[in-house]
């Protein structure tokens, strides 16, 4: 072979190698980007033979199902079944104190949805649909468990303390806007020498409603409630909106300031069109509570209207 031809072939071979390396690098970079985008991770779950009671969320003895005894942080939960899976499954939710909240329906396909309010943890129950004798053996337990893949957000466990907090024995989920606030009727806060505790003495007539969520805010922001869109319930004489300010999550702090915003009803209309308060510069979280005097009950419609009339801005 002539020297010139050998030189050309050598250059051609080098070019092919370079292109191959570049293509490989491109695939590697592409995979790296995909991995960086994927903010979930597979959960290694240990299943045992037994089940979970749908009413209580507690263990119940049975050989027909398998379940996860250990709870796992479930933020961003996604579950997928193998194509030929012969199981159904059910997800059970618990708060940070491991109190049972609720469960999903029996699932026969993939699942991805937000946990219920205060649903920090989950457990799973798997039911075989084609078991020969109706009893799960040790080897079958492994087989059925492998038919379900469960993923959660990579920071699900790490960020539990920033998503949920405790205040006087109650779980409060942290939310970032007023629209996510959830109110519970028949409960309020009562002060005893400046120390606040939950008070359920108003539960009989539901005249009070307090958030089961705590709202993250910025110091110096202004809360305004506009009453123009609120339908006044029959008998309402006065409405109180109390804003409890905290400089950090309540699990490590007491109330720093209480802002009582009163509005009186006269001739079936509120005497003030708006009420507002500016948070202290150190305030990072607020808890909202309503109390109505003179009426028989705060209805869900009324609470949603009052909640919808609140804005927070600089």
C-alpha positions as CSV (number, residue, x, y, z in Angstrom):
1,X,0.0,0.0,0.0
2,X,1.3,3.4,-0.9
3,X,2.5,5.6,1.9
4,X,-0.1,8.3,1.0
5,X,-3.0,5.7,1.2
6,X,-1.8,4.5,4.6
7,X,-1.7,8.0,5.9
8,X,-5.3,8.7,4.7
9,X,-6.6,5.5,6.3
10,X,-4.8,6.3,9.5
11,X,-6.4,9.7,9.7
12,X,-9.8,8.2,8.8
13,X,-9.4,5.6,11.6
14,X,-8.5,8.3,14.1
15,X,-11.5,10.3,13.1
16,X,-13.8,7.3,13.6
17,X,-12.3,6.8,17.1
18,X,-12.8,10.5,18.0
19,X,-16.4,10.5,16.8
20,X,-17.1,7.3,18.8
21,X,-15.6,8.9,21.9
22,X,-17.7,12.0,21.3
23,X,-20.8,10.0,20.8
24,X,-20.1,8.0,24.0
25,X,-19.5,11.2,25.9
26,X,-22.7,12.6,24.6
27,X,-24.7,9.6,25.8
28,X,-22.9,9.9,29.2
29,X,-23.7,13.6,29.5
30,X,-27.3,12.9,28.4
31,X,-27.6,10.3,31.1
32,X,-26.0,12.6,33.7
33,X,-28.5,15.3,32.8
34,X,-31.4,12.9,33.1
35,X,-30.1,11.8,36.5
36,X,-29.8,15.3,37.7
37,X,-33.3,16.1,36.5
38,X,-34.7,13.0,38.3
39,X,-35.4,14.2,41.9
40,X,-36.8,10.8,43.0
41,X,-35.2,7.7,44.5
42,X,-36.3,4.2,44.9
43,X,-37.4,3.2,48.4
44,X,-36.0,-0.1,49.7
45,X,-39.1,-1.5,51.6
46,X,-39.1,-4.5,53.9
47,X,-42.3,-6.4,53.7
48,X,-43.7,-8.8,56.2
49,X,-46.6,-11.2,56.1
50,X,-49.6,-9.5,57.6
51,X,-51.9,-6.6,56.9
52,X,-53.1,-3.1,57.8
53,X,-56.6,-2.3,59.1
54,X,-58.3,0.3,56.9
55,X,-60.1,1.9,59.7
56,X,-57.3,2.2,62.2
57,X,-54.1,1.9,60.1
58,X,-52.8,-0.7,62.6
59,X,-51.4,-4.1,62.0
60,X,-53.8,-7.0,61.7
61,X,-52.8,-10.7,61.6
62,X,-53.4,-12.3,58.2
63,X,-51.6,-14.6,55.8
64,X,-53.3,-13.2,52.8
65,X,-51.4,-10.0,52.4
66,X,-47.9,-8.5,53.0
67,X,-47.2,-5.0,54.4
68,X,-44.4,-2.7,55.4
69,X,-44.1,-2.6,59.2
70,X,-41.7,0.4,59.0
71,X,-43.1,3.7,57.9
72,X,-41.2,5.8,55.2
73,X,-41.2,9.5,54.4
74,X,-43.6,9.7,51.4
75,X,-43.2,13.2,49.9
76,X,-43.4,12.9,46.1
77,X,-44.5,9.3,46.3
78,X,-44.8,7.5,42.9
79,X,-45.7,3.8,42.6
80,X,-45.6,1.6,39.5
81,X,-46.5,-2.0,38.9
82,X,-44.7,-4.5,36.8
83,X,-46.6,-5.1,33.5
84,X,-47.5,-8.7,34.4
85,X,-48.0,-8.0,38.2
86,X,-50.6,-10.1,39.9
87,X,-51.2,-7.9,42.9
88,X,-53.2,-4.9,44.1
89,X,-51.9,-2.5,46.7
90,X,-53.1,0.2,49.2
91,X,-51.2,3.2,50.7
92,X,-51.7,4.1,54.3
93,X,-50.7,7.6,55.5
94,X,-49.5,8.7,59.0
95,X,-48.4,12.0,60.5
96,X,-45.1,12.8,62.1
97,X,-46.3,11.3,65.4
98,X,-47.2,8.1,63.5
99,X,-50.9,8.7,64.0
100,X,-53.0,7.2,61.2
101,X,-54.7,9.6,58.9
102,X,-56.3,7.8,55.9
103,X,-55.6,5.4,53.1
104,X,-56.0,5.3,49.3
105,X,-58.5,3.0,47.6
106,X,-57.2,-0.4,46.5
107,X,-54.9,0.4,43.6
108,X,-54.5,-1.7,40.4
109,X,-52.1,0.6,38.5
110,X,-49.6,3.3,38.8
111,X,-50.1,6.0,41.5
112,X,-48.8,9.5,41.9
113,X,-50.7,12.0,44.1
114,X,-50.1,14.3,47.0
115,X,-50.4,12.9,50.5
116,X,-53.3,14.0,52.6
117,X,-52.8,17.0,54.9
118,X,-50.1,16.2,57.5
119,X,-49.3,12.9,55.7
120,X,-45.6,12.8,56.4
121,X,-45.2,9.0,56.3
122,X,-46.7,6.0,54.6
123,X,-47.0,2.2,54.8
124,X,-48.1,-0.1,52.0
125,X,-50.2,-3.3,51.9
126,X,-50.0,-5.7,49.0
127,X,-52.7,-8.2,48.1
128,X,-51.9,-11.1,45.7
129,X,-54.7,-11.6,43.0
130,X,-53.7,-15.0,41.8
131,X,-52.3,-16.9,44.8
132,X,-52.8,-20.6,44.6
133,X,-53.7,-21.3,48.2
134,X,-54.5,-17.8,49.4
135,X,-51.6,-17.8,51.9
136,X,-48.4,-15.9,51.3
137,X,-45.2,-17.9,51.9
138,X,-41.8,-16.5,52.6
139,X,-40.6,-17.0,49.0
140,X,-43.9,-15.6,47.6
141,X,-43.5,-12.5,49.8
142,X,-40.3,-11.6,48.0
143,X,-41.9,-12.3,44.6
144,X,-45.0,-10.1,45.3
145,X,-42.9,-7.3,46.8
146,X,-40.8,-7.1,43.7
147,X,-43.8,-6.5,41.5
148,X,-44.2,-3.0,43.0
149,X,-41.7,-0.2,42.7
150,X,-42.0,2.8,45.0
151,X,-40.1,6.1,44.6
152,X,-40.2,9.3,46.7
153,X,-38.4,12.6,46.5
154,X,-34.7,12.4,47.3
155,X,-35.2,14.9,50.1
156,X,-38.3,13.3,51.5
157,X,-36.7,12.3,54.8
158,X,-34.3,15.2,55.0
159,X,-36.9,17.9,54.7
160,X,-39.5,16.4,57.1
161,X,-38.7,19.0,59.8
162,X,-39.2,21.9,57.4
163,X,-42.6,20.5,56.0
164,X,-44.2,19.6,59.3
165,X,-44.0,20.9,62.9
166,X,-45.7,20.3,66.2
167,X,-47.4,22.8,68.4
168,X,-48.8,21.7,71.7
169,X,-49.1,18.1,70.6
170,X,-50.8,18.8,67.2
171,X,-49.2,18.4,63.8
172,X,-49.1,21.5,61.6
173,X,-48.1,21.2,57.9
174,X,-46.1,24.1,56.6
175,X,-47.7,25.9,53.6
176,X,-46.5,28.9,51.5
177,X,-49.7,30.6,50.6
178,X,-53.1,31.4,52.2
179,X,-54.9,29.3,49.6
180,X,-53.3,26.1,51.0
181,X,-54.4,26.9,54.6
182,X,-56.8,24.3,56.0
183,X,-59.1,25.2,58.9
184,X,-60.5,22.8,61.5
185,X,-63.8,23.8,63.1
186,X,-64.4,23.5,66.8
187,X,-61.0,24.4,68.0
188,X,-59.2,27.6,69.1
189,X,-56.2,28.7,71.2
190,X,-56.5,29.8,74.8
191,X,-53.9,31.8,76.7
192,X,-52.9,31.0,80.3
193,X,-50.5,33.8,81.4
194,X,-49.2,34.2,77.9
195,X,-48.8,30.5,77.2
196,X,-51.1,29.2,74.5
197,X,-52.8,25.8,74.4
198,X,-55.5,24.2,72.3
199,X,-59.0,24.8,73.4
200,X,-61.9,22.5,72.2
201,X,-64.6,24.1,74.5
202,X,-66.1,25.7,71.3
203,X,-66.5,22.3,69.6
204,X,-70.2,22.0,70.4
205,X,-71.3,25.0,68.4
206,X,-68.3,25.2,65.9
207,X,-68.1,28.9,66.6
208,X,-64.3,28.8,66.0
209,X,-62.0,27.5,63.3
210,X,-58.2,27.4,63.5
211,X,-55.7,26.4,60.9
212,X,-54.2,22.9,61.0
213,X,-51.5,24.4,58.8
214,X,-48.9,27.0,59.6
215,X,-48.2,29.7,57.0
216,X,-44.7,30.7,56.1
217,X,-44.3,34.4,55.6
218,X,-41.7,37.2,55.5
219,X,-41.2,39.7,58.3
220,X,-42.6,43.1,57.5
221,X,-45.3,41.7,55.2
222,X,-48.9,43.0,55.5
223,X,-51.9,40.8,56.0
224,X,-55.2,42.3,54.7
225,X,-58.7,40.8,55.0
226,X,-61.3,42.3,52.6
227,X,-64.9,41.7,53.8
228,X,-66.7,42.7,50.6
229,X,-67.0,39.2,49.2
230,X,-68.2,37.6,52.5
231,X,-71.8,36.5,53.0
232,X,-72.6,37.2,56.6
233,X,-74.2,34.2,58.3
234,X,-77.4,34.8,60.2
235,X,-76.9,35.8,63.8
236,X,-73.2,36.8,63.4
237,X,-72.5,39.8,65.7
238,X,-68.7,40.0,65.6
239,X,-65.9,38.3,63.8
240,X,-62.4,37.9,65.2
241,X,-59.4,37.0,63.1
242,X,-56.5,36.3,65.3
243,X,-53.0,36.1,63.7
244,X,-50.4,34.3,65.9
245,X,-46.9,35.3,64.9
246,X,-43.8,33.0,65.4
247,X,-40.2,33.8,64.7
248,X,-39.5,30.1,63.9
249,X,-41.4,26.9,63.7
250,X,-43.6,26.4,66.7
251,X,-42.0,23.2,67.8
252,X,-39.2,25.3,69.1
253,X,-40.9,28.6,69.9
254,X,-43.9,30.2,71.7
255,X,-46.2,32.8,70.2
256,X,-44.3,36.1,69.8
257,X,-47.3,38.3,69.1
258,X,-51.0,38.0,68.6
259,X,-52.9,40.4,66.3
260,X,-56.6,40.4,67.0
261,X,-58.5,41.9,64.0
262,X,-62.1,42.5,65.1
263,X,-65.0,43.5,62.8
264,X,-68.5,44.1,64.0
265,X,-71.7,43.4,62.1
266,X,-74.3,46.2,62.0
267,X,-77.5,46.2,59.8
268,X,-76.3,42.9,58.2
269,X,-73.0,44.5,57.1
270,X,-69.5,44.7,58.5
271,X,-68.7,48.1,59.9
272,X,-65.2,48.0,58.4
273,X,-64.4,47.2,54.8
274,X,-61.0,45.9,55.5
275,X,-58.7,45.0,58.4
276,X,-54.9,44.7,58.2
277,X,-51.8,44.1,60.2
278,X,-48.1,44.3,59.5
279,X,-45.9,41.4,60.8
280,X,-42.9,42.0,62.9
281,X,-39.6,42.0,61.1
282,X,-38.6,38.8,62.8
283,X,-41.9,36.9,62.0
284,X,-41.4,33.8,59.8
285,X,-44.6,31.9,60.4
286,X,-48.2,32.7,61.3
287,X,-51.1,30.7,62.5
288,X,-54.7,31.9,61.7
289,X,-57.8,31.5,63.8
290,X,-61.4,32.7,63.4
291,X,-64.0,33.1,66.1
292,X,-67.6,34.3,65.4
293,X,-69.9,35.4,68.2
294,X,-73.7,35.4,68.1
295,X,-74.1,32.7,65.4
296,X,-74.8,29.0,65.7
297,X,-71.9,27.7,63.6
298,X,-69.1,28.8,61.2
299,X,-70.1,27.0,58.0
300,X,-67.6,25.6,55.5
301,X,-68.8,28.2,52.9
302,X,-68.3,31.1,55.3
303,X,-64.8,29.8,56.2
304,X,-63.8,29.5,52.5
305,X,-65.1,33.0,51.8
306,X,-63.2,34.5,54.7
307,X,-60.0,32.6,53.7
308,X,-60.4,33.8,50.1
309,X,-60.6,37.4,51.3
310,X,-57.1,37.3,52.9
311,X,-54.0,38.6,51.0
312,X,-50.4,38.8,52.2
313,X,-48.0,41.2,50.5
314,X,-45.2,43.7,51.1
